[in-house]
Structure formats: C-alpha cells, structure tokens
C-alpha cells in the first residue's frame, strides 16, 4: 500500500537518499498538479516517473496516476504538496 504524506504550504519533501524510491505530486501556480519520481527495477536499472498532461488537471487524477506507478515500482510513500509555493 502506498502512503500519501500531505505537506503543509511551503513545506518541502525531506531529503531522500539517491538509492531510495520516491514520488512527489506538486501543485503549480496555474492550477495543475505535476508528479515526478524515481525508483529502481530489481536489476538495479533506474526508472523515472513524470506525470502526463491528462492527469495534471485535477489533484485526484494526479494522485491516482502517481499511486499506480508507485505501487508498480515499490514506492511506499508519495509526498503531496497540494498548494503552490
């Protein structure tokens, strides 16, 4: 199961060591929500997440897409910044 960690306005995701998987969903000034992330395949190969425009228009859609990717790639936590900095 993937945990959603909601950050307070202005709060940043804590530093994550390079070898740990992570995903963020962040609000932008134009009302969209962008997801990014990084994980490793069992072979050690790095894989990256970047949300697609179709999922960026609503927080719920952005979180659903990011959660699916996170679950598939063994990411345990998504850091959510629901308001722009």
C-alpha positions as CSV (number, residue, x, y, z in Angstrom):
1,X,0.0,0.0,0.0
2,X,1.2,3.5,-0.9
3,X,1.1,6.2,1.8
4,X,0.2,9.7,0.9
5,X,2.1,12.3,3.0
6,X,0.4,15.8,2.7
7,X,2.9,18.6,3.2
8,X,1.9,22.0,4.7
9,X,2.0,25.0,2.4
10,X,5.7,25.9,1.9
11,X,6.9,22.6,3.4
12,X,9.3,20.6,1.3
13,X,9.8,16.8,0.9
14,X,12.6,15.7,3.2
15,X,15.9,14.7,1.6
16,X,15.7,11.2,0.2
17,X,19.0,9.3,-0.3
18,X,19.7,8.6,-4.0
19,X,19.2,4.9,-3.7
20,X,15.6,5.2,-2.2
21,X,12.5,5.4,-4.4
22,X,10.3,8.5,-4.2
23,X,7.3,10.2,-5.8
24,X,6.0,13.7,-5.4
25,X,2.8,15.4,-6.6
26,X,3.1,19.2,-6.5
27,X,0.6,22.0,-7.3
28,X,1.6,24.6,-9.7
29,X,0.5,28.3,-10.0
30,X,-1.7,27.5,-12.9
31,X,-3.9,25.0,-11.0
32,X,-2.3,21.9,-12.3
33,X,-0.6,19.1,-10.4
34,X,2.7,17.6,-11.6
35,X,4.1,14.2,-10.5
36,X,7.7,13.2,-10.6
37,X,9.6,10.2,-9.1
38,X,12.4,7.7,-9.3
39,X,12.7,4.1,-8.4
40,X,14.9,1.1,-9.3
41,X,14.0,-2.2,-11.1
42,X,15.1,-5.4,-9.4
43,X,18.0,-5.4,-11.9
44,X,19.2,-2.1,-10.5
45,X,18.2,-0.1,-13.5
46,X,16.7,3.3,-12.7
47,X,13.1,4.2,-13.8
48,X,11.6,7.6,-13.6
49,X,8.1,8.9,-13.3
50,X,6.7,12.1,-14.9
51,X,3.0,12.7,-15.0
52,X,1.2,13.2,-18.3
53,X,-0.9,16.2,-19.1
54,X,-4.2,14.2,-19.0
55,X,-3.6,13.6,-15.3
56,X,-2.3,17.0,-14.3
57,X,-5.6,18.9,-14.3
58,X,-7.1,17.5,-11.0
59,X,-5.3,16.5,-7.8
60,X,-7.3,13.3,-7.6
61,X,-6.3,12.3,-11.1
62,X,-2.6,13.2,-10.4
63,X,-2.7,11.1,-7.2
64,X,-4.3,8.1,-8.9
65,X,-1.7,8.0,-11.6
66,X,1.2,8.5,-9.2
67,X,-0.2,5.9,-6.8
68,X,-0.5,3.3,-9.7
69,X,3.1,4.0,-10.7
70,X,4.4,3.9,-7.1
71,X,2.6,0.6,-6.4
72,X,4.1,-0.9,-9.6
73,X,7.6,0.2,-8.7
74,X,7.7,-0.5,-5.0
75,X,7.5,3.2,-3.8
76,X,6.0,3.2,-0.3
77,X,5.3,7.0,0.0
78,X,4.1,9.9,-2.1
79,X,4.8,13.4,-0.9
80,X,1.9,15.7,-1.8
81,X,2.1,19.5,-2.0
82,X,-1.5,20.5,-2.8
83,X,-0.9,24.2,-2.8
84,X,1.7,26.1,-4.9
85,X,4.7,27.5,-3.1
